[in-house]
Amino acid sequence: MSSHKLRVLFEDESFVAIDKPAGFSVHTPENPMVRISRHTNCLFLLRDQTGKYLYPVHRLDRATSGIVLYAFTKEAAAALSKQFTEKTVKKKYLAVTRGWVDDNGVHDKALKNEAGTDFQESVTKFERLAKAELPFKSNPAFETSRYSLVLAEPETGRYHQIRRHFNAKSNHLIGDSKYGNGNHNRYFKNELKIQGLLLRAVEIEFAHPVSGARMLLQVNRWGAHWHRVFDLFGFCYRCQPPFPETPRLKQFDQPIVRL
């Protein structure tokens, strides 16, 4: 029995929704050469926790935290998977990017599939929720660095889609070790004490696999590093003020500029 208990957001006889922690896998890797610990395998942990057989119906990157659905029956799995295939599921992600992105927009650059053989239609809508300018000299030409708090809505579900779309515009996600920038990642980790990929699946809307009723699930808790992010931008996504304070942020010689 594992001692790690996953946070359940919703559960009934047909499916369960959890808030997957960053660093945990949705299921066992398909590549047999890749091995992960059972202690970070959500499929194993949740089967142990619920005592039921489970069917994964969609994916979430290991480094990304947030909402994941698992079905309890083949019929529910098929009904949920069909919605993802037909693009009727609405998903929202919270992310922090380098630079100031536009107030809103659409990234529609076609992306190669996971095998790297073919290009696929890829669409990500986004809205900038807040922006900040910090006293970090990542470029010799500038005394400060700019960052955006973004709400992203992928309309397709391609491999690393959000990360790759923003990277294509040089607005790489903070904490992204694959597509991001090491200078910005180290600044957030070492100076701001905000570690890991700043990408979180915060909301999902879909039809119940049995009743057909429209369902909206949202994350209901935030880790310490996300509270530091909210303090950084002076904006808390679906939180009530006052915002949690981060003493580390008060140690800068120059003020943080929030816009």
C-alpha positions in Angstrom: 0.0 0.0 0.0 1.3 3.4 -0.9 1.3 6.2 1.7 0.6 8.9 -0.9 -3.1 9.8 -1.2 -4.2 11.6 -4.4 -6.6 14.5 -4.0 -10.0 13.5 -5.5 -12.1 16.3 -7.0 -15.1 14.2 -8.0 -16.0 10.6 -8.0 -19.1 8.5 -8.8 -19.8 5.0 -10.2 -18.5 5.8 -13.7 -15.4 7.9 -13.3 -13.1 9.8 -10.9 -11.2 13.1 -11.3 -8.0 13.9 -9.4 -5.7 16.8 -9.0 -2.5 15.3 -10.2 0.7 16.5 -8.5 3.6 17.8 -10.7 6.2 15.1 -11.1 3.7 12.2 -11.2 2.8 10.2 -14.3 -0.8 9.7 -15.4 -0.1 6.0 -16.2 2.8 3.6 -16.9 4.9 4.8 -19.9 4.1 3.1 -23.2 7.8 2.8 -23.9 9.0 -0.3 -22.0 12.5 1.3 -21.8 11.2 4.0 -19.6 10.6 3.0 -16.0 8.9 5.0 -13.3 8.3 4.3 -9.6 4.9 3.1 -8.6 5.0 5.8 -6.0 4.7 8.4 -8.7 2.3 6.5 -11.0 -1.2 7.9 -10.5 -2.9 4.9 -12.2 -1.3 2.6 -9.7 -1.8 4.9 -6.7 -5.5 5.5 -7.6 -6.3 1.9 -8.1 -4.8 1.2 -4.7 -6.7 4.1 -3.2 -10.2 3.3 -4.7 -9.9 -0.4 -4.9 -11.2 -0.4 -8.4 -9.8 -1.0 -11.9 -9.2 2.2 -13.8 -9.0 3.3 -17.4 -7.0 6.5 -18.3 -8.9 8.6 -20.8 -6.4 11.4 -21.5 -2.9 12.5 -20.7 -1.1 15.3 -18.8 2.6 15.8 -18.9 4.5 14.5 -16.0 5.8 18.0 -15.1 2.3 19.5 -15.3 -0.1 19.5 -12.4 -3.9 19.6 -12.4 -7.1 17.7 -13.4 -7.0 14.2 -14.8 -9.9 11.9 -15.5 -10.0 8.1 -15.1 -13.0 5.9 -15.9 -14.2 2.9 -13.9 -15.8 1.1 -16.8 -15.0 0.4 -20.4 -18.2 2.1 -21.4 -17.4 5.3 -19.5 -13.9 5.3 -20.9 -15.2 5.1 -24.4 -17.7 7.9 -23.9 -15.1 10.2 -22.4 -12.4 9.3 -24.9 -14.9 10.1 -27.7 -15.4 13.6 -26.4 -11.6 14.2 -26.4 -11.3 12.9 -29.9 -14.3 15.0 -31.1 -12.8 18.1 -29.3 -15.9 18.8 -27.3 -14.0 18.9 -24.0 -13.0 22.4 -22.8 -9.8 22.7 -20.9 -8.1 25.6 -19.2 -4.5 25.8 -18.0 -2.7 28.4 -15.9 0.9 29.2 -17.0 3.7 31.7 -16.5 5.6 32.8 -19.5 8.7 34.8 -20.3 7.9 38.2 -21.8 4.6 40.2 -22.0 2.2 38.3 -24.3 -0.7 40.0 -26.0 -3.9 40.6 -24.0 -5.4 37.6 -25.8 -4.8 35.7 -29.0 -4.5 32.4 -30.7 -1.5 30.2 -31.5 -2.3 28.0 -34.5 1.1 26.8 -35.7 1.0 23.2 -36.8 3.1 21.0 -34.6 4.8 17.7 -35.4 3.4 14.6 -33.8 5.3 12.9 -30.9 7.2 10.7 -33.3 8.3 13.8 -35.2 7.1 12.5 -38.6 4.0 14.5 -39.5 2.6 18.0 -38.8 -0.8 18.2 -37.1 -3.3 21.0 -36.8 -2.8 22.7 -33.4 -4.7 25.5 -31.8 -4.3 27.2 -28.4 -6.3 30.2 -27.4 -4.9 32.4 -24.6 -5.7 35.4 -22.3 -3.1 37.3 -20.3 -4.4 37.7 -16.7 -1.5 39.8 -15.3 2.0 40.9 -16.1 5.0 41.8 -14.0 8.5 43.3 -14.5 11.2 42.0 -12.2 14.7 43.3 -11.4 16.5 40.4 -13.1 19.1 41.1 -15.8 18.6 38.0 -18.1 19.9 40.0 -21.0 22.9 42.4 -20.9 20.8 45.0 -22.8 18.0 45.2 -20.2 18.0 45.8 -16.4 14.7 43.9 -15.9 12.8 40.9 -17.1 9.1 40.7 -18.0 6.7 37.9 -17.3 3.0 37.1 -18.0 0.4 35.1 -16.1 -1.6 33.4 -18.8 -4.8 31.3 -19.1 -4.4 28.9 -22.0 -7.2 27.0 -23.7 -6.0 24.3 -26.1 -8.6 23.3 -28.7 -6.4 20.4 -29.8 -4.4 18.0 -27.7 -1.0 17.7 -29.3 2.2 16.6 -27.6 3.5 19.4 -25.3 1.2 21.7 -27.2 1.0 24.7 -24.9 4.7 24.5 -24.1 5.7 24.3 -27.8 3.2 27.0 -28.9 4.5 29.6 -26.5 8.1 28.6 -27.1 7.6 29.3 -30.8 6.9 32.9 -29.9 9.9 33.1 -27.5 7.4 33.2 -24.6 8.7 29.9 -23.2 7.1 28.7 -20.0 8.9 29.2 -16.7 10.3 26.0 -15.3 10.2 24.2 -18.6 13.5 22.2 -18.8 12.9 21.0 -22.3 11.7 24.1 -24.2 12.4 26.9 -21.7 15.3 29.2 -20.8 17.8 28.1 -18.1 18.5 31.7 -16.9 14.8 32.4 -16.2 14.3 28.9 -14.7 17.2 29.3 -12.3 16.1 32.8 -11.4 12.6 31.6 -10.4 14.1 28.5 -8.6 17.0 30.1 -6.8 15.9 33.7 -6.1 12.1 33.5 -6.0 11.9 30.0 -4.6 9.4 29.0 -7.2 10.4 25.6 -8.6 9.1 23.4 -11.3 7.1 23.8 -14.5 4.6 26.6 -14.1 1.7 25.0 -16.0 -1.4 23.7 -14.2 -4.6 22.2 -15.6 -7.1 24.2 -13.7 -10.5 23.6 -15.3 -12.2 21.0 -17.5 -15.8 21.0 -18.9 -17.3 17.9 -20.5 -20.5 15.8 -20.6 -21.0 13.1 -18.0 -20.2 9.7 -19.7 -23.5 8.2 -18.5 -26.1 10.9 -17.9 -24.8 13.4 -20.5 -25.1 16.2 -18.0 -22.7 19.0 -18.6 -20.0 19.0 -15.9 -17.4 21.7 -14.9 -14.6 20.7 -12.6 -12.0 23.1 -11.2 -8.9 22.7 -9.0 -9.7 23.8 -5.4 -6.2 24.1 -3.9 -2.9 25.7 -4.7 0.6 24.7 -3.7 3.0 27.1 -2.0 4.8 27.9 -5.2 1.6 28.9 -6.9 0.8 31.2 -4.0 4.2 32.8 -4.6 3.3 33.2 -8.2 0.0 35.0 -7.3 1.9 37.3 -4.9 4.4 38.0 -7.6 1.7 39.2 -10.1 -0.7 40.6 -7.5 -3.4 38.4 -9.0 -4.8 35.2 -7.7 -6.8 33.0 -10.0 -10.2 32.3 -8.4 -8.8 33.4 -5.0 -10.1 35.9 -2.6 -7.8 38.8 -1.4 -5.7 39.5 0.5 -3.2 37.6 -1.5 -0.7 35.4 0.3 2.6 37.2 0.9 6.0 35.9 0.0 8.7 37.5 2.3 11.4 36.6 -0.3 9.9 39.1 -2.8 10.4 41.9 -0.3 14.2 41.6 -0.4 14.7 43.1 -3.9 16.6 46.4 -4.1 14.4 47.4 -6.9 10.6 47.3 -6.7 8.5 44.7 -8.5 6.3 46.3 -11.2 2.9 44.8 -11.5 0.6 46.0 -14.3 
